[in-house]
């Protein structure tokens, strides 16, 4: 059985709260809770943005730009996300952390018969604290990368939904990070390697998958059928996030079986 707090407000976003996200998480963790639901009021509720920007008695919330009000509202949720990422990373590195503490304690008690705990933590656990700080920095970087990725995927999704389709169907055959594009008549669609009009580039190296995705984005099919012939990877996840209800995955059809055989024959010939 799990125990959750299902209605928790946090400061400074909620006027009725006095505890920050960090303090609230520590409090409920000490009480043995498995998780919390943050339910801060939205912009038209008891939000503390006027206290954050102005004097306590000022009633000038509406003068704060909407974008800033949104960023302020979601600031506590972002802290929660970073906390969750941090917890996951720290749990994955728990053994190395425990080793650092054990070594520090062992070295100390070899030569001392008593310990002032606060002093030991502040002066003898520097390596341990540095590791924690590094893991938290890593968590923040992961959060920022994921947030920017989500924003960009949203922009591409909006672009797809706002532009007319230039082709009815595209079949994308995918095997070991290589893709072939086919139209509805199974004719090969050339992959556009021109980066000038690219809608999406994952990095400066311009991988083959970048060119494939940009070709699909330029054609904007009404339906994208992905024929998966190998293990799914990040590229297929990105396709799913971008095209959402316009994409379908296939694992065993006429096209799948034809290209499985074709790739297998090609591999056998190269081995001979």
CORLIN-V660172 format. One record per pair of residues at least 4 apart in sequence whose ideal C-beta (glycine too) atoms are under 8 Angstrom apart, sorted by the first residue. I is the first residue (numbers start at 1). J is the second residue. Records with the same first field share a line. If there is no record, write none. Layout:
I=J / J
This chain:
2=34 / 35
3=32 / 33 / 34
4=33 / 34 / 35 / 36 / 37
5=28 / 33 / 35 / 36 / 37
6=37 / 39
7=37 / 39
8=24 / 28 / 36 / 37 / 38 / 39
9=13 / 14 / 16 / 17 / 38 / 39 / 40 / 41
10=14 / 17 / 19 / 20 / 21 / 24 / 38 / 40 / 76
11=17 / 18 / 19 / 20 / 48
12=20 / 48 / 51 / 52
13=17 / 40 / 47 / 48 / 49 / 72 / 73 / 75 / 76
14=40 / 41 / 46 / 47 / 48
15=46 / 47 / 48 / 51
16=46
17=40 / 48
19=23 / 24 / 27
20=24 / 76
21=25 / 38 / 76 / 79 / 80 / 83
22=26 / 79 / 83
23=27
24=28 / 36
25=29 / 36 / 80 / 83
26=30
27=31
28=33 / 36
29=33
38=76 / 77 / 80
40=47 / 73 / 76
41=45 / 46 / 47
42=47 / 73
43=47 / 49 / 69 / 70 / 73
47=61 / 69 / 72 / 73
48=52
49=53 / 61 / 64 / 69 / 72 / 73
50=54 / 58 / 59 / 60 / 61 / 64
51=56
52=72
53=60 / 64
54=58 / 60
60=64
61=69
64=68 / 69 / 72
65=69
66=70
67=71
68=72
69=73
70=74
71=75
74=78
75=79
76=80
77=81
78=82 / 143 / 147
79=83
80=84
81=85 / 143
82=86 / 136 / 139 / 140 / 143
83=87
84=88
85=89 / 139 / 142 / 143
86=90 / 135 / 136 / 139
87=91
88=92
89=93 / 135 / 138 / 139 / 142
90=94 / 97 / 132 / 135
93=97 / 131 / 135
94=98
95=99
96=100 / 131
97=101 / 128 / 131 / 132
98=102
99=103
100=104 / 125 / 127 / 128 / 131
101=105 / 125 / 128
102=106
103=107
104=108 / 120 / 124 / 125 / 127 / 128
105=109 / 120
106=110
107=111
108=112 / 115 / 120 / 124
109=115
115=120
116=120
117=121
118=122
119=123 / 124
120=124 / 125
121=125
125=129
126=130
127=131
128=132
129=133
130=134
131=135
132=136
133=137
134=138
135=139
136=140
137=141
138=142
139=143
140=144
141=145
142=146
143=147
144=148
145=149
146=150
147=151
148=152
149=153
150=154
151=155
152=156 / 200
153=157 / 238 / 241 / 242
154=158
155=159
156=160 / 199 / 200 / 217 / 242
157=161 / 241 / 242 / 243 / 244
158=162
159=163 / 199 / 217
160=217 / 220 / 242 / 243 / 246
163=220
164=220
165=219 / 220 / 221 / 222
166=218 / 219 / 220 / 221
167=183 / 219 / 220 / 221 / 222
168=184 / 221 / 222 / 223
169=183 / 184 / 221 / 222 / 223 / 224 / 225
170=181 / 182 / 183 / 189 / 216 / 219 / 221 / 223 / 224 / 225
171=181 / 182 / 183 / 184 / 186 / 225 / 227 / 255
172=179 / 180 / 181 / 182 / 212 / 216 / 224 / 225 / 226 / 227 / 239
173=179 / 180 / 181 / 182 / 227 / 229 / 255 / 256 / 259
174=178 / 179 / 226 / 227 / 228 / 229 / 230 / 235 / 236
175=229 / 230 / 259 / 263
176=230
177=208 / 209 / 233 / 235
178=208
179=191 / 208 / 209 / 212
180=188 / 259
181=188 / 189 / 190 / 191 / 212 / 215 / 216
182=186 / 187 / 188 / 189 / 255
183=187 / 189
186=255
189=215 / 219
190=215
191=208 / 211 / 212 / 215
192=211 / 214 / 215 / 218
193=211
194=198
195=201 / 206 / 214
197=214 / 218
198=210 / 214
199=213 / 214 / 217 / 218
200=210 / 213 / 214 / 217 / 242
201=206 / 210 / 214
202=207 / 209 / 210
203=207
206=210 / 211
207=211
208=212
209=213 / 235
210=214
211=215
212=216
213=217 / 235 / 238 / 239 / 242
214=218
215=219
216=220 / 221 / 224 / 239
221=246
222=246
223=246 / 247 / 248
224=239 / 243 / 246 / 247 / 248
225=247 / 248 / 250 / 255
226=236 / 239 / 247 / 248 / 249 / 250
227=250 / 251 / 253 / 255 / 256 / 259
228=232 / 236 / 249 / 250 / 251 / 256
229=256 / 259 / 260 / 263
232=236 / 237
233=237
234=238
235=239
236=240 / 249
237=241
238=242
239=243 / 247
240=244 / 247 / 249
243=247
250=255 / 256
251=256
252=256 / 257
253=257
254=258
255=259
256=260
257=261
258=262
259=263
260=264
261=265
262=266
263=267
264=268
265=269
266=270
267=271
268=272
